Amino acid sequence: MATQPHLLIEEGDVADLALVPGDPGRVDRIASHCTDAETIAENREYKVVNATYEGRELTICSTGIGCPSAAIAVEELASVGVETFVRVGTTGALQGDIEIGDMIVATGAAKAEGTTKRYEDVEYPAVPDYHVLSALVSAARANDEDVHVGPVVTDDAYYAETDEYVADWEEAGLLCVEMEAASIFTLARRNGLRAGAICTVDGNLVEGTQKGTDVDGDELPEKAKNNVARAIDIALEAATEL
């Protein structure tokens, strides 16, 4: 099989399970929780590293920002043997009772983006695999995390998330907004593969909190300071069950 044009990987280069953060810098951060880390390829927004966590061989691959680049990563990883995808990301909460530092495991993603529309009608659901979902929830609860389980929204217009959009998403009961899950879920389902997503909250759009401070401008609570590292640990623990 030919080298994949964007990830620059071939069959045999990767494990059957991939953790897929958006940020290339987070690839190294996840790898630091593992052993035997080896960089396989690096190109544009994509960095691919193989590693081992508690005996489980896995691949870590960044997807960049948004569904178009995430879809490319999933397509090319699937082409060379990845069968399970676990998104590890950050997100903005849409419900007032969700705090910065909490974890969210998605049961589905509303398609407020354009990529999946090129694959299928919008009515078809973007949903995770049950076993991946269950493994993430179990790992979060085993770590005594405040984990919220429910639907999210995937949006691809970060600077066009107006108050009207936020209010509508909140009223619909969506837990948070992020930028990649819908494409990852959709492509995995269409190809008979497995996918899931855990995101840690770094702001609350309803409460007006942003990264770095709370609504009153005070320092963030303790659980928000290491929330990304905790989300990584949860994803890795789940990977050992998948």
Buried (B, 14 or more C-beta within 10 A) or exposed (E): EEBBEBBBBBEEBBBBBBBBBBBBEBBBBBBEBBEEBEBBBBEEBBBBBBBBBEEBBBBBBBBBBBBBBBBBBBBBBBBBBBBBBBBBBBBBBBBEEBBBBBBBBBBBBBBBBEBBEEEBEEEEBBBBBEBBBBBBBBBBBEEEBBBBBBBBBBBBEEEEBEEEBBEBBBEEEBBBBBBBBBBBBBBBBBEEBBBBBBBBBBBBBBBEBBEEEBEEEEEBEEBBEEBBBBBBBBBBBBBBEB
